[in-house]
Every structure is written in C-alpha cells, then in structure tokens.
C-alpha cells in the first residue's frame, strides 16, 4: 500500500544548526502515527516543515503521491494536509465562528462550510454554546478544541496535531484524546506530536521516538508503550 505521507531523509536547519538530521517515516491512510521525544528533539520542526512553514535543507516529502518540496503552505493545505500548531495560535479578538471560517479560507462551497462548522460544534459542544464569544475569552482546553476545529475546516486527508494536550487539565486532555479517536473513526489520518507519551502511544498505530533530530526507535504504539527504554525515558518508570 502506498503511504499517504512519505518522508525520506529529511534534514532541516536553523542557520548553521541542524535541527532535523535525516529522518524517514511514513503515514498510511487511516492511521494515527505519533512522534514522541524530549523538548528540542525536532518534532515541531518536522511538522512545520511538512506544512510548508519551514524549508528543508534536503530530503523529500510526498503527500498523496505529490512532492511537497518547495510548495507554499496554502497550497499544501489545499492538497489536504492541515496543521494544528503548538500554542494553538487562534485569533483572540475574533469570535469562535470567525476563527472556524478562517480555517475554510480556501473553500468556496458555502453550504458545505456551514455543515462542517456544525460538525465541529458536534465534536465540541462547548464551542457551539460559545460561538459568538471572542476566542481569547476561552479556557486553554477550549482554545485547543477551537484550534483543532479550525484545522478540520479545510477537510484534511491528514491532520497534524502538535502538542494538543499541553497545559490542559486531565479531564480536558481526556476529551482531546477521545476526539482524536473519534476523528480516526470518521476517516481522518492523524500525525500526532504529544508530550504525554503514554497517551500518544496508547492511541497510535505506529510511533517514532525522536532524539536530537534523529529517529532512534520505531514500532507499533503498543510495542513502544511496553519497550523498557521508552518506559524509562518517557513514561517515568525505573
């Protein structure tokens, strides 16, 4: 089976500092794939490069068979690759509804956009209740829901989520993880970067451990969850 996303020997640098040092991995349609690792491992840099926000030094990226190297970020979104970034980056003075509309800025199908907004409110009922509020008045968890909803408005084939549980209460984190499972059940492929390694690996079909810009270990989510070195390094177990 041809992978939906194929990354081959990707290298990314900030000036003279090589942040991603030749990683290769793939994501097949319908899967949840996770990248785990400590801060500075290169996970966010990888996602930012895949979405066209950073230019790779070398290597290739293919999405749905189409090479992405040199493709502008808005065209990558149009191809079906959406990114919910670390830190959420919502527009705080705009309403929730306006933020969601911005997620569909490339689309012209007004009736379908309205249906997709309704779908987001179905996924996250609290957003529907607060749709006319300024987004900056939401809690951290609600802002994360909004960021995910905004990314879904482009109808992505693959949704990249960068640290969706960061700073959230355990209850809110559980809601976000349940939503990721629901999105997969609805047919959305997900590439997940997540600080909570146990939660991420519990959801994932496949996982990759990143260390200082390289992939040091690869396996199924379940295998990595029970790998002794992973448990010591990322799950806080002796």
N, C-alpha and C positions, 0 to 999 in steps of 0.2 A: 504493500500500500504506500502511495506517495504521501509524504508528510504535508500537512497544511503549512507549517513553518519549518524551514531548514536553515540552520546557522552553521557555517563552515569556516573554521579557523579565524574567527572574528577577533580583531585587535582594535582597541580604541585608546587614544592618548589624550591627555590634557597637557598641551605643550610637550615637554620632554618626558613627562611622567606617563608610563604605560599602565593604564588602569585595568584594561582587559587584555589578556595575554595569549590570545589564540584559542578561544573556546569553540566547541562544536556541540550542537544538540539539535533535536527536532521535536516538533509537537504534532501529533496526529489529530485529525478532526474528531471532536467529541471527547477529548481527553482533558483532564486537569494535570498540568505539569508545573512543578514548583522549583524555584531556585532558593536555596537556603544558604546561610553563611553569616559571618560576623559583619559588623559595620566596616565599610571600606573594602569589601571583597569584590566589588564590581557589579553587584546585582542591579542597582538602579541605573548605573551607566549602561548596562546591557539593554535594559528596557528603553531608555531614552534613545539609544542608537537604533533599535528596531523600529521605533516610531518616527524616526527621521529628525529628531531634535539634536542629535549629535552625528557627526560624520565619522565613519570608521576609517581607521588608518589602513586596514587591509582586511581581506576575508570577504565572504559572500553571504548575503541574506536573500532567501527566496520565500515569497509568501504566495501560496496557492499557485505555485509554478512560475510566478513573476519575479524577476530580480528586482530588489529594492534599492540597491546601491545607487545613491545619487537622486533618489525620488524624494520630492518635497513632502513635508509632513502631512499637508492637507490631502495630497493625492494618495498617501498611504492609508489615511482614514477612509477615503473613498473606495479603496480596494477591499476594505473590511477588517482593518486592524486598528482597534481602538485602545486607548491608554488612559487608565485612571491613575493619576500620578501620586507619588508620595507627597503628603502635605495637603492633598485634596484640591487646592487651587480653584476653589469656587469663586464666583463674583459676589462679594458680600453685600453690595448695595442693591443688587438685582433681586427680584423675587425668585422663589423656587421655580415657578413656571417659566420665568425668563431664562434661568440657568439651563433648564431642560431644553428649551427652544434652541439655545446656542449649540447644544450637542447635536442638533439636526441641521446645522447651518448649510451643509452641502446638499440637503434634500429639498425637493420641490413638491413632494406628494403630501399636501396639507392634511387630507383626511387620514392618511396612514400615520402621519406625525402625531395627530391627536390621539389615535388609537395606542401609539407607543407611549405617549405620556400617561395615558390611562393604565397601561401595563406597568409602568414604573410605580404609579400610585398603588397598584395592586400588590406589587412586590414589597413596597414600603408604605403601608397605610398612613404612618405618621406624616409623611411628606404630603400626601393628599389633603390631610387636615390643615396643613400649614402652607399650602401652595401660594398664598398671597403675601406671606411674610418675606421680609428681606432675609436672604440666605445667611447673612452674618449673624442673625439672631439665633440660629440653630445651635444645638449642642454639638460636640465633636462627633459623636456617633451619627447624628442626623446629617451633618455635613458629609460624612463618609458615604452614607446612603445616597445623598444628592450627587456626589462625585461619580459614584458607580452608575446611578441612573442617567446622568448626563452622557457618560461614555456609551451606555446602551442605546442612546437615541440615534446613533449612527448605524444601528443594526449590524454590529460587528460579527464577522465569522469567528474572530479570535479577540477576546478581551484580555488585556494585560492589566493586572491589579498590583500596584506597588504599595506594600505595607498597609493593607486595608484595616488591620486591627490596631494600628499604632495609637497608643494613648486612650484606648477605649476601655470601658468597664467590662468585666467578664460577661455580664448579661448582653451588652451591646455587641461584644466580639462574637458571642454565640449566634446572635441574629445575623451578623455579616456572614459567618461561616455557613449557616443554614441557607442563606440566599445564594451563596456560591454553588452549593449542592443543587439547589433548585434551578439555577441558570444552566448548569450542566445537563440536568434532566430535560430542559427545554431545548437543548441542542447547541448551546454556546460553548465553544472551546475556550479554555482559560489557561493563561500563563501567569502564575502567582508568585510574587516575591513577598515573603512573610517572615516577620521577626519571631513569631511563635512557631517554632519548627515542629512541635508536636501536632498542633492544629493543622498546619500545612501538609505534613506527611500523611496525616490521617485521612485527608481529603484526596490526595494526589494519586493518579495512576502511576506517574513516574516523577522522580526527583533528582536534582543535581546539587551537590554540595560545592559551593564556590569558596576558594581560599586565595586571597591576594591575586585576584584577576584570573585564576585558573579554575577549571572544574577538576576537583580532586577525587570525587566519588559519584557514581551514578547507579541508580537502581529503581526498583518499584518503590512506591511510597511505603508500602508495608515492610519491604526488606530494609530500607534505610531507617525506618522507625525502630527496628529491632537490632540495628547494627551497633555493636558495642562502642565503636569510636564515635559514632554520631550521638549516641546517648550520653557519652561523657562530655563531648564538646558542646552540644547544642540543647540537650534536654536536662542538663544539670544533675546528671546521675554519676555516681562514683563507680 
